[in-house]
Amino acid sequence: MAPVFTPFDENGELHLGLIPEYAKYLHDNGINGVLVNGTTGEGVSMTTKERLDVVNEWVKASALFGQTVMVQVGGTNMADVKTLAREAEKAKVSSILCLADLFFRPSTVDDLLKYLNIVSKEAPSTPLLYYHIPSFTGINVDVRELLRKRNQVPTMVGVKFTDNDLVVGRSCVSSDDTRDAAVFLGSDSLLLAALTQGFDSAIGTTINMFPYLNKQILKYYQEDDIKKATQSQMKLNKLIEQITRHGSWVSTMKAAMRRLTPIDVGPVRNPLINVSVSQINLNLAEIEYHGF
């Protein structure tokens, strides 16, 4: 599944007209699921109305290509989270992903479950996943315990696991009381390692620009060709290293999307810092030098 970038014009306003073309590009590259308004999509940098406008455009565009739509609704005040969840269900999205409160952060699994229950009640017919990304949120509750107790939230089905701790990740996907939960890997550079630990699904930014490499890793792993799978993962990791050398993850990845694909998703929005043209050129030159 691709966590899609939100298209902005050069003035930082939404460019919704690009979304049908973006959906087709992903479909043509074999990507049949999208995550809207996540970290890659700068969801927390948009107003509630903007987030809803983006969701509605993606739902319409994705319907043309049979793509599933997951929507991230958290990262703002509770009233707006509830509105986003409620409207996501009205739009008939496939699933909802939710960050916890980013200031009054839950310190225990039970606190987090109470929060997710509030969200669940606003969208009682839509599967709900928790967005575990401790490097951004500072929230590092025991995900294994959260999954074991997920039945306390009627609609909760799993998590997006954006964490490098594959010991915890392996436990989430292999333990008897959690293995039937949906656990999406969120760390691009660990795709092959995660597959060997039992993961079977991923949501990664680089799927936007390098769908073929991500699919190669999965294909070779499924064919038990670990050597080729490793080579593909190493290529992907080198690309990530070269692209992110000169800026933050979202800023550099969005710049790479603009330069390496026909989909011009525009600049990032404040407070993120746009990568300069010279830095983009340097990254691109380094990528081409390494034969990717």
C-alpha positions in Angstrom: 0.0 0.0 0.0 1.3 3.5 -0.9 1.0 6.3 1.6 0.3 9.0 -0.9 1.7 12.5 -0.9 -0.8 15.3 -0.7 -0.5 17.5 -3.9 0.0 21.2 -3.3 0.6 23.9 -5.8 3.5 26.3 -5.5 1.5 28.5 -3.1 0.9 25.6 -0.8 -2.8 25.2 -1.7 -4.4 21.9 -2.4 -4.0 20.6 -6.0 -6.9 18.1 -6.0 -7.0 17.9 -9.8 -3.8 15.8 -9.7 -5.3 13.0 -7.7 -7.0 11.0 -10.5 -3.8 11.0 -12.5 -1.9 9.9 -9.3 -4.3 7.1 -8.7 -3.9 5.9 -12.3 -0.1 6.0 -12.0 -0.2 3.8 -8.9 -2.7 1.4 -10.5 -0.5 1.1 -13.7 2.4 0.2 -11.4 0.5 -2.5 -9.7 -0.4 -0.6 -6.5 -4.0 -1.2 -5.5 -4.1 0.4 -2.0 -3.5 3.9 -0.7 -3.1 5.5 2.7 -4.4 9.1 2.7 -3.4 11.9 5.1 -0.7 10.0 6.8 2.9 11.2 7.6 3.8 11.1 3.9 0.6 13.0 3.1 1.3 15.7 5.7 -2.2 15.2 7.2 -1.4 17.0 10.4 -0.4 20.1 8.4 -3.9 20.5 6.9 -7.2 21.8 8.2 -10.0 19.4 8.8 -11.8 20.7 5.7 -8.7 20.1 3.6 -8.3 16.6 4.9 -11.9 15.8 4.1 -11.5 17.3 0.6 -8.5 15.1 0.0 -10.2 12.0 1.3 -13.3 12.6 -1.0 -11.1 13.0 -4.1 -9.1 9.9 -3.4 -12.3 7.9 -2.8 -13.7 9.0 -6.2 -10.4 8.4 -8.0 -9.7 5.1 -6.4 -13.1 3.8 -7.3 -12.1 4.0 -11.0 -9.2 1.6 -10.4 -10.5 -0.7 -7.7 -8.1 0.6 -5.1 -8.7 0.4 -1.4 -8.4 3.6 0.7 -7.2 3.8 4.2 -7.5 7.2 5.9 -5.4 8.6 8.8 -7.7 10.7 11.0 -5.6 11.5 14.1 -3.1 14.1 15.1 -5.5 16.9 15.9 -8.1 17.8 18.6 -10.6 15.2 19.6 -13.6 17.0 18.1 -11.9 17.1 14.7 -10.7 13.5 15.0 -14.3 12.5 15.6 -15.5 14.5 12.6 -12.8 13.0 10.4 -13.6 9.4 11.5 -17.4 10.0 11.0 -16.9 11.5 7.5 -14.4 8.8 6.5 -17.1 6.2 7.2 -19.7 8.3 5.2 -17.2 8.3 2.3 -17.1 4.5 2.5 -13.3 4.2 3.0 -11.8 0.7 3.4 -10.3 1.4 6.8 -9.3 4.1 9.3 -5.8 4.7 10.8 -5.5 6.8 13.9 -2.6 8.5 15.7 -3.2 9.2 19.4 -3.3 12.7 20.8 0.1 14.2 20.2 0.2 16.5 23.2 -1.8 14.8 25.9 -0.2 11.5 25.0 -1.5 8.3 26.4 1.0 6.7 28.8 -0.6 3.3 29.1 -2.2 0.8 26.8 -5.5 1.2 28.6 -5.4 5.0 28.1 -4.8 4.5 24.4 -7.7 2.0 24.2 -10.0 4.5 25.7 -9.0 7.0 23.1 -9.4 4.5 20.3 -12.9 3.6 21.6 -14.0 7.2 21.2 -12.8 7.1 17.6 -14.4 3.7 17.0 -17.8 5.0 18.0 -17.8 7.6 15.3 -17.2 5.0 12.6 -18.8 1.8 13.9 -18.8 0.0 10.6 -15.2 0.7 9.5 -12.1 -1.2 10.5 -9.8 0.8 12.7 -6.0 0.5 13.1 -3.7 2.3 15.5 -0.7 4.2 14.0 2.4 3.2 16.0 5.2 5.5 15.0 7.1 6.3 18.3 10.0 8.1 16.6 7.5 10.9 15.6 5.0 10.8 18.4 7.1 9.8 21.5 4.3 7.3 22.3 5.8 3.9 22.8 3.2 1.7 24.5 3.5 -2.0 24.3 2.0 -2.8 20.9 1.7 -6.5 21.8 -0.5 -5.7 24.8 -2.5 -3.3 22.7 -3.2 -6.0 20.1 -4.0 -8.6 22.8 -6.7 -6.2 24.1 -7.9 -5.0 20.8 -11.3 -6.6 21.3 -12.0 -3.9 23.8 -12.4 -1.6 20.8 -15.2 -3.0 18.6 -13.8 -2.0 15.3 -10.1 -2.4 15.9 -8.3 -4.8 13.6 -4.6 -4.0 13.9 -1.8 -1.5 13.7 0.6 0.2 11.3 3.9 -0.7 12.8 6.4 2.0 12.0 9.2 1.0 14.3 12.6 -0.6 13.8 12.1 -3.1 16.7 11.4 -6.3 14.8 11.6 -8.3 18.0 8.3 -6.6 19.0 7.1 -6.8 15.4 7.7 -10.5 15.2 5.8 -11.1 18.4 2.8 -9.1 17.0 2.6 -11.2 13.9 3.4 -14.6 15.4 1.9 -14.8 18.9 -1.2 -17.0 19.2 -3.3 -14.1 20.6 -2.2 -11.5 18.1 -1.4 -13.3 14.8 -4.9 -12.7 13.4 -4.5 -8.9 13.7 -3.6 -6.8 10.7 0.0 -5.5 11.1 1.3 -3.3 8.4 5.1 -2.7 8.3 5.9 1.0 8.0 9.7 1.0 7.6 10.8 0.8 4.0 14.4 -0.2 4.7 13.3 -3.3 6.8 10.9 -4.9 4.3 12.9 -8.0 3.6 13.8 -8.4 7.3 10.2 -8.1 8.3 9.0 -10.6 5.7 11.4 -13.1 7.3 9.8 -12.5 10.6 6.3 -13.1 9.4 5.0 -9.8 8.2 2.8 -10.0 5.1 1.9 -6.4 4.4 3.5 -3.0 4.3 2.8 0.7 3.8 6.0 2.4 2.6 6.7 5.9 1.1 9.1 4.5 -1.5 6.3 2.4 -3.0 5.3 5.7 -4.7 8.6 6.1 -6.5 10.0 2.6 -6.6 7.1 0.2 -6.8 9.1 -2.2 -8.9 11.8 -2.6 -6.2 9.4 -3.1 -3.4 7.5 -5.7 -5.5 10.8 -7.4 -6.4 11.7 -7.9 -2.8 8.3 -9.5 -2.1 8.5 -11.6 -5.3 12.0 -12.9 -4.7 11.2 -13.7 -1.0 8.1 -15.6 -2.0 10.2 -17.6 -4.5 12.8 -18.4 -1.7 15.5 -16.5 -3.7 16.9 -14.7 -0.7 20.0 -13.6 -2.5 18.0 -11.6 -5.1 15.6 -10.3 -2.5 18.6 -9.1 -0.5 20.1 -7.4 -3.6 16.8 -5.6 -4.2 16.5 -4.5 -0.6 20.1 -3.2 -0.7 19.3 -1.2 -3.8 16.2 0.3 -2.2 18.2 1.1 1.0 20.9 2.9 -1.1 18.2 4.9 -2.8 16.7 5.9 0.6 20.2 6.9 1.8 20.9 9.1 -1.2 17.5 10.7 -1.3 17.3 11.6 2.5 20.9 12.8 2.9 20.0 16.4 2.5 16.8 16.9 4.4 13.9 15.4 6.3 12.1 12.2 5.2 8.9 13.8 3.8 10.7 16.8 2.2 13.3 14.7 0.4 10.9 11.9 -0.6 8.4 14.4 -2.0 11.2 16.0 -4.0 12.2 12.6 -5.3 8.6 11.9 -6.3 8.6 15.1 -8.3 11.8 14.3 -10.1 11.6 10.6 -10.6 8.0 10.1 -11.6 5.5 11.9 -13.9 3.4 12.9 -10.9 4.3 16.5 -9.7 3.0 16.5 -6.1 4.3 19.9 -5.5 6.2 21.3 -2.5 5.8 20.4 1.2 3.9 22.7 3.5 5.3 24.6 6.5 6.7 23.7 9.0 8.5 21.3 6.7 11.4 22.7 4.7 11.5 22.3 1.0 14.6 20.7 -0.5 16.4 23.1 -2.9 16.7 22.4 -6.6 20.5 22.0 -6.2 20.0 19.4 -3.5 17.5 17.6 -5.6 19.9 17.6 -8.5 22.7 16.3 -6.3 20.5 13.5 -5.0 19.4 12.6 -8.5 23.0 12.6 -9.8 24.1 10.3 -7.0 21.2 7.9 -7.7 22.0 7.8 -11.4 25.7 7.3 -10.6 24.9 4.2 -8.7 23.0 2.7 -11.6 19.5 2.8 -10.1 
